[in-house]
Amino acid sequence: MGVMHIPGHTHQAPREVTLEEIRGVLGDCRLCPLCETRTNIVFGVGDPHARVMFVGEAPGRNEDLQGEPFVGAAGQNLNRILAFAGLRREEIYIANVLKCRPPGNRNPKPDEVLACAPFLREQIRSIWPDIIVTMGNPATHFVLKTEIGITKLRGRFHQMGHFRVLPTFHPAAALRNPAWQELIEQDFRMLGEYLATHPAGEAPQSVGASSDALPEPVPGAGEASQALFEGSRS
Ligand code: SF4
């Protein structure tokens, strides 16, 4: 999949297109059947120049009603554990793979992900964060292009081209499982340690070469990483 066409841009480079422009292209999207059951499109929220971007799966009931990601209990949990990383909500950007709520909070279907993913891809290209934190299996599988479960992937960074990816549990799932809550807090502490010891703007290669939390390649992920940002002129 190539670069989504954004009016006024031909080969948009990282950080070239604004989030407002992408939201404009999204409009009243009816590219998949979820448009029939949604209350609001949940585009994303936060700092458009965030160093850390968080990616979840899809809006839940509260998010659908309010049009904002990670509100309600999951959002409160996220706000609380962000403190372990030394981050505040307004310093990060949060978006989901799907912009509309799947009925009954079921898992996203592959054709829905296919239809909606270009918007997330452009959001990532626009923000161009250093770190992407994927929360839960669907977001992790989309970003890392793997079917490996979150329990095997979490707890370390994975390098995907420009991006350092930290998979962890979804804050809503962690609320239902005390053991996962402990692990997600560990992951956020690790993120905080990384941010504190690696200044913004540091070259990814030199960072990775000396980090204890080195990313390990995910089997089969390399080509997909290319595909994820095909056409980027970084
Ligand atoms: S989920 Fe995405 S692709 Fe489907 S209607 Fe909503 S915005 Fe469009």
Residues whose N, C-alpha, C, O or C-beta is under 5 A from the ligand:
A	BS01	SF4	C29 R30 L31 C32 L34 C35 L98 K99 C100 E112 A115 C116
